[in-house]
Amino acid sequence: MTIVEAVLSAAVVVLLGVVGWELLARRRDRRADASEVAKLRKAQSGQKAQITEIQGALGITGEGETPDVVGEMRVIRGLLKKLTDRASVAREAVAEDGISRAPAAALAGDLSDEEILGVTRLGLEHNRVDLYLQPIVTLPQRRTRYYEAFSRIRTEEGSVILPEQYVDIAASAGLLTTIDNLLLFRCIQLIRKSRRSKLETGFFCNLSGASLADPEFFDQFVEFLEKNPELPEMLMFEVSQAEAGQVELVPILAKLRRLGFAFSLDKVDLVTVDFDDIARRGFRYVKIEAAQLLSADVQSRMTIHMADLGEILKRAGVKLIVEKVEEESQVLALLEMDIDLAQGHLFGEPRPIQGTV
């Protein structure tokens, strides 16, 4: 064999080796890609399964209502009739005001009051006020103990506006009571379904002072509650500290308390809140933001020592729920303070529940 032939032969061997190595590398890459795809599919399936499990546990299928729910909803819709009549002229009001529906993309940015009002009116008119639930968990187990109910108003395109965007505007337009009570009655229907599924959770439902003080609704609502004595076991009404102090709401809250309902106080200022006072008025839960509770500045201005907070709440019969928990470091700090109820995106963000009404 000549030198040239030997070199060519060696080159062929090397080339074959390179090709073989490349084939093996590609096969490994394909296997790795397949493995990653499988992991992604499994994670996606897990998320869907989790949502399905919650809705299945609540008896929500979206395939129609059972006969007893149909009967219940007839009563509920009767109570809501006067309220929802306020939205029956929404289309005419929109036309008169020259308000058009905001495009979905615009909802991510700044909206004018007129645009938000237009979305709100059309959402009421076309039944696009959706129920969202966020878990309230026990610490350190992170087991769901309660849910807080929120409302979101959906546009035709599928985007949503949040309460912080529409509450003040809806209140000025006389629509907030309608929104609150739609949320309330959807909570009641959800409680019915969860009781049938023996789901041991409670539900916090936010109500504005305007809703509680609405004479057109409240008397009929109390009559409905009196006929459903099981509701206080699972339904807590949540109002803000500022509204809870309004004189006109004192007899209203007292009437609900006599029916067995407990209240939750949110938007709380730790420096000014009187736990003994709110306990006397039927508040069994108080919500405080994690950032406020852990703030050294807030703690320095409190009239009580933070180390005594747990004992003070226990003596008053009030349970503390720390909300807006976003970081694991906050959880560690809460555990050191013996906090056992928390809420925040770290444990689960608000999720829509379909098929409730």
DABELBEL-V8805 format. One record per backbone hydrogen bond with DSSP energy under -0.5 kcal/mol. CO is the residue of the C=O (numbers start at 1). NH is the residue of the N-H. If there is no record, write none. Layout:
CO&NH + CO&NH
//
This chain:
2&6 + 3&7 + 4&8 + 5&9 + 6&10 + 7&11 + 8&12 + 9&13 + 10&14 + 11&15 + 12&16 + 13&17 + 14&18 + 15&19 + 16&20 + 17&21 + 18&22 + 19&23 + 20&24 + 21&25 + 22&26 + 23&27 + 24&28 + 25&29 + 26&30 + 27&31 + 28&32 + 29&33 + 30&34 + 31&35 + 32&36 + 33&37 + 34&38 + 35&39 + 36&40 + 37&41 + 38&42 + 39&43 + 40&44 + 41&45 + 42&46 + 43&47 + 44&48 + 45&49 + 46&50 + 47&51 + 48&52 + 49&53 + 50&54 + 51&55 + 52&56 + 53&57 + 54&58 + 55&60 + 56&59 + 59&61 + 66&69 + 66&70 + 67&71 + 68&72 + 69&73 + 70&74 + 71&75 + 72&76 + 73&77 + 74&78 + 75&79 + 76&80 + 77&81 + 78&81 + 80&84 + 81&85 + 83&86 + 84&87 + 85&88 + 87&90 + 89&93 + 90&94 + 91&95 + 92&96 + 93&97 + 94&98 + 94&99 + 103&106 + 103&107 + 104&107 + 105&108 + 106&109 + 112&116 + 113&117 + 114&118 + 115&119 + 116&120 + 117&121 + 118&122 + 119&123 + 120&124 + 121&125 + 122&126 + 123&128 + 124&127 + 128&130 + 128&154 + 130&152 + 131&353 + 132&150 + 133&351 + 134&148 + 135&344 + 136&145 + 136&146 + 137&342 + 138&142 + 143&138 + 145&202 + 146&136 + 147&204 + 148&134 + 149&206 + 150&132 + 152&130 + 152&154 + 153&161 + 155&158 + 159&155 + 161&153 + 162&165 + 162&166 + 163&167 + 166&170 + 167&171 + 168&172 + 169&173 + 170&175 + 170&176 + 171&174 + 175&179 + 176&180 + 177&181 + 178&182 + 179&183 + 180&184 + 181&185 + 182&186 + 183&187 + 184&188 + 185&189 + 186&190 + 187&191 + 188&192 + 189&193 + 190&194 + 191&195 + 192&196 + 193&197 + 194&199 + 195&198 + 198&200 + 199&201 + 202&147 + 203&205 + 203&236 + 204&149 + 204&206 + 205&238 + 208&212 + 209&213 + 211&214 + 213&215 + 214&217 + 214&218 + 215&219 + 217&221 + 218&222 + 219&223 + 220&224 + 221&225 + 222&226 + 223&227 + 224&227 + 225&228 + 228&231 + 230&233 + 231&234 + 231&235 + 234&203 + 234&236 + 235&262 + 236&205 + 237&264 + 238&207 + 239&266 + 240&244 + 241&245 + 243&246 + 246&249 + 246&250 + 247&250 + 247&251 + 249&253 + 250&254 + 251&255 + 252&256 + 253&257 + 254&258 + 255&259 + 256&261 + 257&260 + 262&237 + 263&284 + 263&285 + 264&239 + 264&266 + 265&287 + 266&241 + 268&270 + 269&272 + 269&273 + 273&275 + 274&278 + 275&279 + 276&280 + 277&281 + 278&283 + 279&282 + 282&263 + 282&284 + 284&319 + 285&265 + 286&321 + 287&268 + 288&323 + 289&293 + 290&294 + 292&295 + 295&299 + 296&300 + 297&301 + 298&301 + 298&302 + 299&302 + 305&308 + 306&309 + 308&312 + 309&313 + 310&314 + 311&315 + 312&316 + 313&317 + 313&318 + 314&317 + 319&286 + 320&322 + 321&288 + 321&323 + 322&343 + 323&290 + 324&326 + 325&346 + 327&330 + 327&331 + 328&332 + 329&333 + 330&334 + 331&335 + 332&336 + 333&337 + 334&337 + 334&339 + 335&338 + 340&139 + 341&322 + 342&137 + 343&325 + 344&347 + 344&348 + 351&133 + 352&354
//
